[in-house]
């Protein structure tokens, strides 16, 4: 078994740990399940919703990220999941 170390905001870690405890699965298991799904589907999805983009830097990049995603979908390199 391999170990991957990531930096994550303290508040995000706290909320993620709380969520994982609520559903009865470890944070590591959540990441493993997400990684397996990523490899199975070959899809990377992000949901950009202005109501949840509290970080100003992230919000300022949202339009650019959306445009990049739309170009990627148009080129056939990606698929759009709604």
C-alpha positions as CSV (number, residue, x, y, z in Angstrom):
1,X,0.0,0.0,0.0
2,X,1.4,3.4,-1.0
3,X,1.1,6.6,1.0
4,X,0.3,10.0,-0.6
5,X,0.8,13.2,1.4
6,X,-1.3,16.2,0.5
7,X,-1.7,19.7,2.0
8,X,-5.3,20.6,2.8
9,X,-6.8,23.6,4.5
10,X,-7.4,22.9,8.2
11,X,-11.1,23.8,7.9
12,X,-11.6,21.5,4.9
13,X,-9.9,18.6,6.7
14,X,-12.1,19.1,9.8
15,X,-15.3,19.2,7.6
16,X,-14.1,16.2,5.6
17,X,-13.4,14.2,8.7
18,X,-16.8,15.1,10.1
19,X,-18.5,14.1,6.9
20,X,-16.7,10.8,6.7
21,X,-17.6,10.0,10.3
22,X,-21.3,10.8,9.5
23,X,-21.4,8.3,6.6
24,X,-19.2,5.7,8.4
25,X,-16.2,5.6,6.1
26,X,-12.6,6.8,6.7
27,X,-11.2,9.8,4.8
28,X,-8.6,7.5,3.3
29,X,-11.5,5.2,2.0
30,X,-13.2,8.3,0.5
31,X,-10.0,9.2,-1.4
32,X,-9.5,5.6,-2.5
33,X,-13.0,5.4,-3.8
34,X,-12.7,8.7,-5.7
35,X,-9.4,7.6,-7.2
36,X,-10.8,4.2,-8.4
37,X,-13.8,6.0,-9.9
38,X,-11.4,8.5,-11.7
39,X,-9.4,5.6,-13.2
40,X,-12.5,3.6,-14.1
41,X,-14.3,6.5,-15.9
42,X,-11.3,8.6,-17.0
43,X,-13.4,11.6,-16.1
44,X,-12.3,14.6,-13.9
45,X,-15.3,16.7,-12.9
46,X,-15.4,20.0,-11.1
47,X,-18.6,21.8,-10.1
48,X,-18.1,25.5,-10.1
49,X,-20.9,27.3,-8.2
50,X,-20.5,30.9,-7.3
51,X,-22.4,30.4,-4.0
52,X,-19.6,28.0,-2.9
53,X,-16.6,29.9,-4.3
54,X,-15.7,31.8,-1.2
55,X,-12.0,32.0,-2.0
56,X,-11.6,35.2,-4.2
57,X,-8.6,33.7,-6.1
58,X,-10.7,30.7,-7.1
59,X,-13.6,32.9,-8.0
60,X,-11.4,35.1,-10.2
61,X,-10.3,31.9,-12.1
62,X,-13.7,30.4,-12.5
63,X,-14.5,32.0,-15.9
64,X,-11.1,30.9,-17.3
65,X,-11.6,27.4,-15.9
66,X,-15.0,27.1,-17.5
67,X,-13.7,28.3,-20.8
68,X,-10.9,25.8,-20.7
69,X,-13.3,23.1,-19.9
70,X,-15.7,24.0,-22.7
71,X,-12.7,24.1,-25.2
72,X,-11.6,20.6,-24.0
73,X,-15.2,19.2,-24.4
74,X,-15.5,20.8,-27.9
75,X,-12.2,19.2,-29.0
76,X,-13.4,15.8,-28.0
77,X,-10.6,15.3,-25.4
78,X,-13.2,15.4,-22.5
79,X,-16.8,14.6,-21.9
80,X,-19.3,16.8,-20.2
81,X,-21.1,15.3,-17.2
82,X,-24.3,17.0,-16.0
